[in-house]
Amino acid sequence: MENKDKIYGNQYESDNAFTKKARLLQSMYRVEIGEEEGVGPTKASKHKYGNMISGGEVSGKNFLMKEIFEYAKKRVAEKSKNETIDGFRLFNNLLSSQPMAFNMFYPLMLLLKQDSAVVTLAVRSVFRNFPVFEVTEIGLEFIPTPIENYTNDKSAMDAYIRFVDNKGGKYIIAIETKYTDVLGVNEASRCEEQKQMLVDTGLFSQDFEELLMGGKVKLTQIYRNLLLTERYRMVEGLKDSYSVVLSPKDHPSTEEEIKSVTKYLKPEFAYKLSAVSLEDFVDTMIQYLPEYYAHVYERFRGRYLEFGKIF
């Protein structure tokens, strides 16, 4: 590893095995694109890491297309008071899941304007169990407003896909994108209102209310994501909604995080929360999208998912 540190920059000793691989892969990508090692994970940090670049606000090197970079700059410039977009992380942290989400979904946002039929076909192929007839909208970093009408906190969808079924019924897929992130064991402070909202969705078994209100089950991020999706469905009058976690197939905690919630869902609502691997999603995009866009996802796969490079 010492030689690798010399070539690929500082790594982080406390990383778990999976994060260690991902950080090194992003460090290798930084070297491939000819960028110097930057400080991180925040602007005020003193240490340099192999997965950080500097000046990404100008170079756009954290993004796979110039258009994605332009969109990222626009989102940072127009950030609302409730949005949690961190410009430094978005532009300079190669390991962060936020720029990864932009790299994954903005190409689909562009293509949807040009050829909605091919995007619909690709999305339908990823989410085979959902009644996708036509994709109508795709978005990133979405906090429905006014927040008082939804979850009354800063919960956001990393990405979303809206579609209609063959009878015109409206749906949403709310997506949590993860690279090395863990969905968290921490509970937000002052969340009694959100706990009650979660119980009021009617999705959970009877004993869940007692466990949640008694503090035996924490209102962690995965629950808040599901709550936001359900509140959005209810307020917007959608026919149905789905929460999906999108992460690498070897991610160490996604499966357990999903199970920790689905075990409390009523059986008829177990479909509400599921996981899709990044590999399956990206491979499907490569298979179905036109050549120009397929190449973007090939580069995405090479950058984020070809862990075999590091052995």
C-alpha positions as CSV (number, residue, x, y, z in Angstrom):
1,M,0.0,0.0,0.0
2,E,2.9,2.3,0.7
3,N,3.9,2.3,-3.0
4,K,0.2,2.8,-4.0
5,D,0.1,5.8,-1.6
6,K,3.1,7.3,-3.5
7,I,1.4,6.8,-6.8
8,Y,-2.3,7.4,-6.0
9,G,-2.1,9.7,-3.0
10,N,-3.1,9.4,0.6
11,Q,-5.7,6.7,1.6
12,Y,-7.6,6.6,4.8
13,E,-6.5,4.0,7.4
14,S,-9.9,3.6,9.1
15,D,-11.9,2.7,5.9
16,N,-13.7,-0.6,5.9
17,A,-12.6,-3.1,3.3
18,F,-15.1,-1.9,0.7
19,T,-14.5,1.8,1.1
20,K,-10.8,1.2,0.9
21,K,-11.3,-0.4,-2.5
22,A,-13.6,2.4,-3.7
23,R,-11.3,5.2,-2.4
24,L,-8.3,3.6,-4.2
25,L,-10.3,3.2,-7.4
26,Q,-11.2,6.9,-7.3
27,S,-7.6,7.8,-6.6
28,M,-6.6,5.8,-9.6
29,Y,-9.2,7.7,-11.7
30,R,-7.8,11.0,-10.5
31,V,-4.3,10.0,-11.7
32,E,-5.8,8.8,-15.0
33,I,-7.4,12.3,-15.6
34,G,-4.2,14.1,-14.6
35,E,-5.5,15.9,-11.6
36,E,-3.4,16.8,-8.5
37,E,-4.4,15.4,-5.1
38,G,-6.6,17.9,-3.2
39,V,-7.6,18.5,0.4
40,G,-10.7,17.0,1.9
41,P,-13.3,15.9,2.8
42,T,-14.2,19.6,3.5
43,K,-12.8,22.9,2.2
44,A,-11.3,23.6,5.7
45,S,-9.5,20.2,5.8
46,K,-5.7,20.3,6.1
47,H,-5.0,16.8,4.8
48,K,-4.8,15.7,1.2
49,Y,-6.4,12.5,0.0
50,G,-6.1,10.5,-3.2
51,N,-9.8,10.8,-3.9
52,M,-9.9,14.6,-3.7
53,I,-9.2,17.1,-6.5
54,S,-8.9,20.9,-6.2
55,G,-10.5,23.5,-8.4
56,G,-13.2,21.2,-9.6
57,E,-15.5,24.2,-9.6
58,V,-13.6,25.5,-12.6
59,S,-12.4,22.3,-14.3
60,G,-15.5,20.2,-14.0
61,K,-13.4,17.1,-13.7
62,N,-15.7,15.3,-11.3
63,F,-18.3,14.9,-14.0
64,L,-18.5,12.7,-17.1
65,M,-20.0,15.2,-19.4
66,K,-19.7,19.0,-19.8
67,E,-23.5,19.3,-19.5
68,I,-23.5,17.5,-16.1
69,F,-20.9,20.1,-14.9
70,E,-23.0,23.0,-16.2
71,Y,-26.1,21.6,-14.5
72,A,-24.2,21.1,-11.2
73,K,-23.0,24.7,-11.3
74,K,-26.6,25.8,-11.8
75,R,-27.9,23.8,-8.9
76,V,-25.2,25.2,-6.6
77,A,-25.9,28.8,-7.7
78,E,-29.7,28.4,-7.3
79,K,-29.6,26.3,-4.0
80,S,-32.6,27.0,-1.8
81,K,-32.4,27.4,2.0
82,N,-33.6,23.8,2.6
83,E,-31.3,22.1,0.1
84,T,-28.2,20.3,1.4
85,I,-26.1,20.4,-1.8
86,D,-22.5,20.9,-0.7
87,G,-20.6,22.6,-3.6
88,F,-17.1,21.7,-2.4
89,R,-18.0,18.0,-2.1
90,L,-19.9,18.0,-5.4
91,F,-17.1,19.4,-7.4
92,N,-14.0,18.0,-5.6
93,N,-14.7,14.7,-3.9
94,L,-14.4,11.9,-6.4
95,L,-15.7,9.4,-3.9
96,S,-18.9,11.2,-3.0
97,S,-22.2,9.7,-3.9
98,Q,-23.7,13.1,-4.8
99,P,-21.6,13.8,-7.9
100,M,-22.0,10.1,-8.7
101,A,-25.8,10.6,-8.8
102,F,-25.4,13.6,-11.1
103,N,-23.2,11.5,-13.4
104,M,-25.8,8.7,-13.4
105,F,-29.0,10.6,-13.8
106,Y,-28.3,13.8,-15.6
107,P,-27.6,12.0,-18.9
108,L,-31.1,10.4,-18.6
109,M,-32.6,13.8,-17.9
110,L,-31.0,15.1,-21.2
111,L,-32.0,12.0,-23.2
112,L,-35.6,12.1,-21.9
113,K,-36.0,15.4,-23.8
114,Q,-34.7,13.9,-27.0
115,D,-36.1,10.3,-26.9
116,S,-38.5,9.5,-24.1
117,A,-39.3,6.1,-25.6
118,V,-35.7,4.8,-25.3
119,V,-35.4,6.1,-21.7
120,T,-38.7,4.4,-20.9
121,L,-37.5,1.1,-22.3
122,A,-34.3,1.3,-20.2
123,V,-36.1,2.3,-17.0
124,R,-38.7,-0.5,-17.6
125,S,-35.9,-3.0,-18.0
126,V,-34.3,-2.0,-14.7
127,F,-37.6,-1.9,-12.7
128,R,-39.3,-4.9,-14.2
129,N,-41.8,-5.2,-11.4
130,F,-43.1,-1.7,-11.7
131,P,-45.9,-0.8,-14.2
132,V,-43.7,1.6,-16.3
133,F,-45.6,2.6,-19.4
134,E,-44.0,6.0,-20.0
135,V,-41.3,7.9,-18.1
136,T,-42.5,11.5,-17.7
137,E,-39.8,13.1,-15.6
138,I,-36.4,12.5,-14.0
139,G,-34.8,14.7,-11.4
140,L,-31.9,15.1,-8.9
141,E,-31.6,16.3,-5.3
142,F,-35.3,16.9,-4.9
143,I,-36.9,18.4,-1.8
144,P,-40.6,18.9,-2.4
145,T,-41.8,22.3,-1.2
146,P,-43.3,23.7,0.9
147,I,-41.6,21.2,3.2
148,E,-44.5,21.7,5.7
149,N,-46.7,19.8,3.3
150,Y,-44.4,16.8,3.2
151,T,-42.0,15.7,6.0
152,N,-41.3,19.2,7.4
153,D,-37.5,18.5,7.4
154,K,-34.6,18.5,4.9
155,S,-35.1,15.0,3.7
156,A,-34.4,14.8,-0.1
157,M,-34.6,12.3,-2.9
158,D,-31.1,11.8,-4.4
159,A,-32.9,11.2,-7.7
160,Y,-36.4,10.4,-8.8
161,I,-38.2,8.9,-11.8
162,R,-41.8,9.7,-12.4
163,F,-43.9,7.6,-14.8
164,V,-47.4,6.7,-15.8
165,D,-49.0,3.2,-16.2
166,N,-51.0,2.2,-19.3
167,K,-54.1,3.8,-17.8
168,G,-52.5,7.1,-17.0
169,G,-52.0,6.4,-13.3
170,K,-49.1,8.5,-11.9
171,Y,-46.1,7.0,-9.9
172,I,-42.8,7.9,-8.5
173,I,-39.6,6.0,-7.9
174,A,-37.6,7.8,-5.2
175,I,-33.9,6.8,-5.4
176,E,-31.2,6.8,-2.7
177,T,-27.8,6.5,-4.4
178,K,-25.0,5.1,-2.4
179,Y,-21.3,4.4,-3.3
180,T,-19.5,3.8,0.0
181,D,-22.1,5.5,2.3
182,V,-24.0,3.7,5.0
183,L,-27.6,4.8,5.4
184,G,-26.9,5.7,9.0
185,V,-27.8,4.6,12.5
186,N,-28.3,8.1,13.8
187,E,-31.7,9.6,14.4
188,A,-32.5,13.2,13.8
189,S,-33.3,15.3,16.8
190,R,-36.8,16.5,17.4
191,C,-38.4,14.0,15.1
192,E,-41.6,13.1,16.9
193,E,-43.7,14.7,14.2
194,Q,-42.0,12.6,11.5
195,K,-42.4,9.4,13.6
196,Q,-46.2,10.0,13.8
197,M,-46.3,10.7,10.1
198,L,-44.5,7.4,9.5
199,V,-47.0,5.5,11.6
200,D,-49.9,7.3,9.8
201,T,-48.8,6.0,6.4
202,G,-50.3,2.7,7.5
203,L,-47.5,0.7,5.9
204,F,-46.2,-0.8,9.1
205,S,-47.2,-3.7,11.4
206,Q,-49.0,-3.0,14.7
207,D,-46.0,-3.5,16.9
208,F,-43.9,-1.1,14.9
209,E,-45.6,2.0,16.4
210,E,-44.7,0.9,19.9
211,L,-41.1,0.2,19.0
212,L,-40.7,3.5,17.1
213,M,-42.3,5.7,19.7
214,G,-40.5,3.8,22.5
215,G,-37.1,4.5,20.9
216,K,-36.5,0.8,20.2
217,V,-36.5,1.6,16.4
218,K,-34.6,4.7,15.4
219,L,-36.0,7.1,12.7
220,T,-32.8,6.7,10.6
221,Q,-32.3,7.9,7.1
222,I,-33.8,4.9,5.4
223,Y,-37.0,5.5,7.3
224,R,-37.0,9.2,6.5
225,N,-36.5,8.4,2.8
226,L,-39.4,6.1,2.8
227,L,-41.5,8.6,4.7
228,L,-40.7,11.3,2.1
229,T,-41.7,9.1,-0.7
230,E,-45.0,8.1,0.9
231,R,-45.8,11.7,1.9
232,Y,-45.1,12.8,-1.7
233,R,-47.5,10.1,-3.0
234,M,-50.2,11.2,-0.6
235,V,-49.9,14.9,-1.2
236,E,-49.6,14.6,-4.9
237,G,-52.3,12.1,-5.3
238,L,-50.2,9.5,-7.0
239,K,-51.4,5.9,-7.7
240,D,-48.3,4.4,-6.0
241,S,-44.7,5.0,-5.0
242,Y,-41.5,3.1,-4.6
243,S,-38.3,3.7,-2.6
244,V,-35.2,2.2,-4.1
245,V,-31.6,2.1,-2.8
246,L,-29.1,2.0,-5.6
247,S,-25.6,0.8,-4.5
248,P,-22.7,-1.4,-5.7
249,K,-23.5,-5.1,-5.5
250,D,-20.7,-5.7,-3.0
251,H,-21.8,-2.8,-0.7
252,P,-21.5,-4.2,2.8
253,S,-24.6,-2.8,4.5
254,T,-27.3,-2.2,1.9
255,E,-29.0,-5.6,2.3
256,E,-29.1,-5.4,6.1
257,E,-30.4,-1.8,5.9
258,I,-33.3,-2.9,3.6
259,K,-34.1,-5.9,5.8
260,S,-34.1,-3.7,9.0
261,V,-37.1,-1.9,7.5
262,T,-39.0,-4.5,5.5
263,K,-39.3,-6.8,8.5
264,Y,-41.7,-4.2,10.0
265,L,-43.7,-3.5,6.8
266,K,-47.0,-5.2,6.4
267,P,-46.5,-8.0,3.9
268,E,-48.7,-6.3,1.2
269,F,-46.3,-3.3,1.3
270,A,-43.0,-5.1,1.2
271,Y,-42.6,-4.0,-2.4
272,K,-42.3,-0.4,-1.3
273,L,-38.6,-0.6,-0.5
274,S,-36.1,-2.5,-2.6
275,A,-32.5,-2.4,-3.7
276,V,-31.0,-2.4,-7.3
277,S,-27.3,-2.8,-7.9
278,L,-25.4,0.0,-9.6
279,E,-23.9,-2.7,-11.8
280,D,-27.3,-3.8,-13.1
281,F,-28.5,-0.3,-13.6
282,V,-25.4,0.8,-15.5
283,D,-25.3,-2.4,-17.6
284,T,-28.9,-1.8,-18.6
285,M,-28.2,1.7,-19.7
286,I,-25.3,0.6,-21.8
287,Q,-27.5,-2.1,-23.4
288,Y,-30.5,0.1,-24.2
289,L,-29.3,3.7,-24.8
290,P,-27.9,5.2,-28.0
291,E,-24.2,4.9,-28.6
292,Y,-23.3,8.4,-27.4
293,Y,-25.0,7.9,-24.0
294,A,-24.0,4.3,-23.7
295,H,-20.3,5.5,-23.9
296,V,-21.0,7.8,-20.9
297,Y,-22.2,4.8,-18.9
298,E,-19.3,2.7,-20.0
299,R,-17.0,5.5,-18.6
300,F,-19.2,5.5,-15.4
301,R,-18.7,1.7,-15.0
302,G,-14.9,2.1,-15.6
303,R,-14.6,4.8,-13.0
304,Y,-16.9,3.6,-10.2
305,L,-17.4,-0.2,-10.6
306,E,-14.4,-1.9,-12.1
307,F,-12.9,-3.0,-8.7
308,G,-10.8,-5.7,-10.5
309,K,-8.4,-2.9,-11.6
310,I,-7.0,-2.7,-8.1
311,F,-5.9,-6.3,-7.5
